Amino acid sequence: MKRAERKADTAARVLVVDDEADIRELLELTLLRMGLAVESAASVAEAHALLRAKQFDLCLTDMRLPDGEGLELVRYIGENCKDLPVAVITAYGSAENAVAALKAGAFDYLSKPVSLEDLRTLVKSALNLPQPVTAAKPVRHQLLGESPAMQQARELINKLARSQAPVYISGESGSGKELAARQIHEQGARHEQQFVAVNCGAIPENLMESEFFGYKKGSFTGADADRDGFFQVAHGGTLFLDEVADLPLSMQVKLLRAIQEKKVRKVGATGEDPVDVRMICATHRNLTALVEAGKFRQDLYFRLNVIELKMPSLRECCEDVPVLTDSMLARMGGKDGAAPRMSRAARAELAAYDFPGNVRELENILERAVALCAGEEIQPGDLRLTPVRQPDDAAPGGKSPLPDYLDRLEREAIIEALGKTRFNRTAAARLLGITFRALRYRMERLGINEPQP
């Protein structure tokens, strides 16, 4: 009987694999008290025999077994029992083993000595996994497109959703990194809990600790009541750190400890609060280069980058532009479908564009075109596709076209402000007299990227 076909009134079956009889007995008693059916094995060979003979809903295995490694069992299950979540039990402090197990496809891991509370939490999460996306209801946040690059990204997202491994999402600005993170959450075991998205570049450094970990009433001026931080709000769910490369080194140390200990201390508190969150992070910057330059902690990098998901740029998925365009226009039209259609000439114009700002830029282009369109069809002129040109592209007579000239002035002003503030975007926005969001939009529109180390 397959896991998806199990009747609601039938107890879920767990396979425990450990060569130490006392640990097997402890795990069995705990699982039986949770109302689960339990079978056990003392070796890899015994586990293989049971897996071939019966169906299970979860497997718990020690990393060291008499006739092999727990990793062998993880790989075997991944190849032969694809819908079966498997968790490994590692020796205390064996972070390398835990990371290796997660990379091999393990759902999660527990460290010895095993905390029964952590065990119960893990078991409940594993048994709460929704069925694969093909059998489940459609997710709310869907990545559209049938290009090979997008299909590959969606396939990896489906796998990552059935794990608790930390995920690092790389890719250019506007390529859909947050959308991918939300899809991993919605298809995973934590889909009923909170998804908390944090833009690390938008938080002033002096507020980071209180924003991430919360604070107690009276801990500083203005702290009129206790407040939870991002970790407490995301407890049981997913914490998504966007632009994680913008975290200062002092905050990276505190974040690493919170991830390792699974505990946080509110500002002004004497004790720590246990937290259970799945970490997903993203940035458009090169984290490896930042680690080599000493601007990002290597130990935190390894904790966050257990599995990498690279989101393709829109240039790599150019055949998806028509379906993305139609979907966005339909959404902009609302319930009455009032958005104008794309003319054939306008579609050809989009097909020839390289979208330095990716999907986000496409959406901005269409919003502008809908606002400027005077008829029922969007024409090429409504798109206003004017890539930034160099000064030697000026029109005859030494004068640039007005949009290019204004773009160049805006670019120079932004680069000057960023230079004065050492690329602190919050400070640069303040210097320019605009909001952080407006500055970020202009940087993306003009193709201004932060310098790589």
Secondary structure as UniProt FT lines:
FT   HELIX           3..5
FT   TURN            8..9
FT   STRAND          13..17
FT   HELIX           21..33
FT   TURN            34..35
FT   STRAND          37..41
FT   HELIX           44..53
FT   STRAND          58..62
FT   STRAND          64..65
FT   TURN            66..67
FT   STRAND          68..69
FT   HELIX           70..80
FT   TURN            82..83
FT   STRAND          86..90
FT   TURN            92..93
FT   HELIX           95..104
FT   STRAND          108..111
FT   HELIX           116..127
FT   TURN            133..135
FT   HELIX           148..160
FT   TURN            161..162
FT   STRAND          167..170
FT   TURN            173..174
FT   HELIX           177..186
FT   TURN            189..192
FT   STRAND          195..199
FT   HELIX           200..202
FT   HELIX           205..207
FT   HELIX           208..213
FT   TURN            217..218
FT   TURN            221..222
FT   HELIX           230..233
FT   TURN            234..236
FT   STRAND          238..242
FT   HELIX           244..246
FT   HELIX           249..261
FT   STRAND          263..264
FT   STRAND          273..274
FT   STRAND          278..283
FT   HELIX           287..292
FT   TURN            293..294
FT   HELIX           298..304
FT   STRAND          307..310
FT   HELIX           314..320
FT   HELIX           321..333
FT   TURN            334..337
FT   STRAND          341..342
FT   HELIX           344..351
FT   TURN            356..357
FT   HELIX           358..372
FT   STRAND          377..378
FT   HELIX           380..383
FT   HELIX           391..393
FT   TURN            396..397
FT   HELIX           402..420
FT   TURN            421..423
FT   HELIX           425..432
FT   HELIX           436..446
//
